Amino acid sequence: MPSAGNSPVAAIVFDWAGTMVDHGSLAPVRTLQRLLSNNAIEVADEVTRRDMGLAKHDHIRNLLAEPEVAAAWQQRFGREATQADADVLYAAFIPLQMSCLIEYSDVIAGVPAVVEQLRQRGIRIGGTTGYTRAMFEPLSAHAARQGYSPDRSLCPEDVGRGRPHPFMCYRLASDLHAAPLSACIKVGDTLSDIEEGRNAGMWTVGITRTGNMIGLSAEEWAALPEQQQRTKLAAASAQMLDHGANFVVESVAVILPVIDAIAEKIAGGMQPH
């Protein structure tokens, strides 16, 4: 166990929804489904989740290009969806998401205690999200009331580009005086989180049980038979590892052994990739 204030890990950049708050990453999924349902188009969870983690405008544009959604849009409107349609949907998405955020923004069990232990080791705590700044502020305030408040968090608009681009990670490393990037860790529950961390030259840790890869609330997860839980965890872990994650864990609540393992690798001069 590293001594207090003496970790070779300079900073950890955590995703928000599905990683630190909102078990199952339900808020963006339910909002996008409501958005398209208002246009008489029903979208399954697995389709909605394919581009989770991207900036929301990018996610909506990509969602309209999904074959299932594109076909439904063609049938409903008699034409292909355009960039103008994506812009209109995004404008409608914002108030819908704002009304949904607090409903699905509780801090995930175990997060505040783990963050406190990381801080005792001298590790700085950052955050990145696909939410806009206006969406993020009430989410951040709600999380702070429940015991989670990172040192600095960034949204795509703060740096000009969202995931999988590394610019939020770069800015956080600079703001937190965390160097080198190979001494930093990106943690998230989507494939775009893993891409963001890899593109930034950071170690990457994928989150399975609490996030987008499984997509269930804590109550839904607890109600699953144990064999189904194991099957879902194995499939989510394999997908994240295949996508380049250095490590995978079920939840931030059990991440400390992985942080220890990465710290040993950093101390030994190893690089993330």
Secondary structure, DSSP 8 states (H G I E B T S, - for coil): ---TT--S--EEEEESBTTTBSTT-HHHHHHHHHHHHTTT----HHHHTTTTTS-HHHHHHHHHHSHHHHHHHHHHHSS---HHHHHHHHHHHHHHHHHHHGGG--B-TTHHHHHHHHHHTT-EEEEE-SS-HHHHHHHHHHHHHTT---SEEE-HHHHS--TTSSHHHHHHHHHTT---GGGEEEEESSHHHHHHHHHTT-EEEEE-TTSTTT---HHHHHHS-HHHHHHHHHHHHHHHHHTT-SEEES-GGG-HHHHHHHHHHHHTT----
